[in-house]
Amino acid sequence: MDICLYACDLTDAEWALLAPLVPRSHPAGRRQTYPLRRIVDAIFY
């Protein structure tokens, strides 16, 4: 993982629990600009 920017950023263990619950984008849709983990970190911030 890259460097944590904030104390509230997810740890690898926390992300391992949440990753299966976050929906992925549809293959026919637009490519993601940001990693899902960074989006979840921003929501929790």
SVG drawing of the C-alpha trace seen along z (x, -y; Angstrom):
<svg xmlns="http://www.w3.org/2000/svg" viewBox="-22 -14 26 24">
<polyline fill="none" stroke="black" stroke-width="0.4" points="0.0,0.0 1.1,-3.6 1.7,-6.0 -1.3,-6.9 -2.1,-10.5 -4.4,-10.7 -4.9,-8.8 -8.4,-7.8 -7.1,-6.1 -8.0,-2.4 -5.4,0.2 -4.7,3.2 -6.7,5.4 -9.7,3.0 -9.6,2.7 -9.5,6.5 -12.8,6.7 -14.5,3.8 -13.2,4.5 -15.7,7.3 -18.6,5.1 -17.7,2.2 -19.3,2.6 -16.9,2.6 -17.6,0.6 -19.2,2.3 -16.8,3.5 -18.7,1.6 -18.6,-1.6 -16.0,-4.3 -12.6,-3.4 -12.2,-4.5 -10.1,-7.6 -9.4,-6.9 -8.8,-3.7 -11.8,-2.5 -9.8,-2.5 -9.0,-6.2 -12.7,-6.9 -13.7,-5.0 -10.9,-6.8 -12.3,-10.2 -15.8,-9.2 -14.5,-8.2 -12.5,-11.4"/>
</svg>
